[in-house]
Amino acid sequence: MFSERIVGSLAGGSAIRAMFEQGNILKKKYGAENVYDFALGNPDPEPPVSVINDLKKYAGEPGIHKYMANAGYPDVREKIAAYMKKETGVEFTGNNIIMVTGAAAGLSITMCSILNPGDEVIVIAPFFGEYKGYVGNFGGKIVRVPSIPGTFQLDVPAIEKAINAKTKAIILNSPNNPSGAVYTEESLKALNVVLEEAEKKNGNAIYVVSDEPYVKIVYDGVKVPAISAIFKNSIVVNSFSKSLALPGERIDYVAVNPAIEEADVLMDALIFCNRTLGFVNAPGLFQKVAAEHLDDVAGLDAYKERRDALYEILIETGYECEKPQGAFYLFPKAPIENDVEFCNRAINHRLVLVSGTGFGYPGYFRLAYCVSMETIKNSKESFAALRKEF
Ligand SMILES: Cc1ncc(COP(=O)(O)O)c(C=O)c1O
């Protein structure tokens, strides 16, 4: 008999992957150019040329393809610590940084390191559905707190109500997948007050795990508040998957706030989990390359152009939608209550969308605009026809 827990989870599946498969079926039937597939957040720009050049440069360096310390190359960790210090004002050193194989692994080793069975982890809906696995795999329980409808900002009083003695962590994801919302500094500071009070009352730390794959993908001059500067008990999970458009290469880092009590023990735990969960160490070549491109972002102007064009189409064709400040998603309101039914009906118009239910936030749907401007422009008639059905 296989693992009952895992086999039980299979039925839930992934809403994004299911629609991705749907898109492929439609493309076979109608031709790719006649399908408007907004299902998958797979960055379509190529990585910057300078990244490719650095890959070639480092690929021939003697010793680069060997095993190394499980936390990663010391020089890379130092470079990232200096960058984090510059960005946040927090005294990071290389000993607070661990290189990992993508944010997915970063979140997994974090949950593996902090959770005891039955611990609760607050997630803000809408949220990336994979959190259920990253938390559940280590005996944790997800507690879903909806964000404020429309703006998708933090509902701090609702978070306060959800906290109890079992609360071990809260996952923040700003800019958010799927809403594109960037949480305001004011709301984050208010949350910090709530967390500090709860920590005092319950006598244990509540870790803020900040999942930041989109932190560099922001528009209109918006600045994403630095989580490490606001929350003492913070663990930042970065990723180069989106910023450098290399999601297939699996490279990321986790930064542990030095102010965390026994931060050194947490680091040792993270390194242990990295090794024993089988990641061993992050890809060596990509560690070296990523550390040379900490400030770079692939395709930001193109994403902005697409966000504006798609947003305009949605508004013109009668959808209700907040204009997001970051990431590469739009999260409009479904014209009917049943968002799953709405996305199924969209298929008839060769539109591939993902239901808000898949992100723990029914009544909405997600569009990933990692597609060409041509696809966006050509999708207008389909959006209009779909809207007219309701
Ligand atoms: C919110 C969020 N967190 C984590 C991930 C995983 O990113 P990575 O490719 O770095 O593992 C994704 C990927 O889409 C994401 O959207």
The ligand as an SDF file (V2000), in Angstrom:
LIG
                    3D

 16 16  0  0  0  0  0  0  0  0999 V2000
    4.0920   32.2310   -4.9470 C   0  0  0  0  0  0  0  0  0  0  0  0
    5.0740   31.2430   -5.4310 C   0  0  0  0  0  0  0  0  0  0  0  0
    5.9070   30.6680   -4.5580 N   0  0  0  0  0  0  0  0  0  0  0  0
    6.8250   29.7560   -4.9460 C   0  0  0  0  0  0  0  0  0  0  0  0
    6.9300   29.3880   -6.2580 C   0  0  0  0  0  0  0  0  0  0  0  0
    7.9740   28.3820   -6.6390 C   0  0  0  0  0  0  0  0  0  0  0  0
    9.0370   29.0520   -7.2480 O   0  0  0  0  0  0  0  0  0  0  0  0
   10.4140   28.3080   -7.6250 P   0  0  0  0  0  0  0  0  0  0  0  0
   10.3990   28.0910   -9.0900 O   0  0  0  0  0  0  0  0  0  0  0  0
   11.4810   29.2850   -7.2210 O   0  0  0  0  0  0  0  0  0  0  0  0
   10.4680   27.0590   -6.8530 O   0  0  0  0  0  0  0  0  0  0  0  0
    6.0750   29.9500   -7.2070 C   0  0  0  0  0  0  0  0  0  0  0  0
    6.1380   29.5270   -8.6250 C   0  0  0  0  0  0  0  0  0  0  0  0
    5.3170   29.8330   -9.4450 O   0  0  0  0  0  0  0  0  0  0  0  0
    5.1280   30.9070   -6.7890 C   0  0  0  0  0  0  0  0  0  0  0  0
    4.2870   31.4960   -7.6450 O   0  0  0  0  0  0  0  0  0  0  0  0
  1  2  1  0
  2  3  1  0
  2 15  2  0
  3  4  2  0
  4  5  1  0
  5  6  1  0
  5 12  2  0
  6  7  1  0
  7  8  1  0
  8  9  2  0
  8 10  1  0
  8 11  1  0
 12 13  1  0
 12 15  1  0
 13 14  2  0
 15 16  1  0
M  END
$$$$
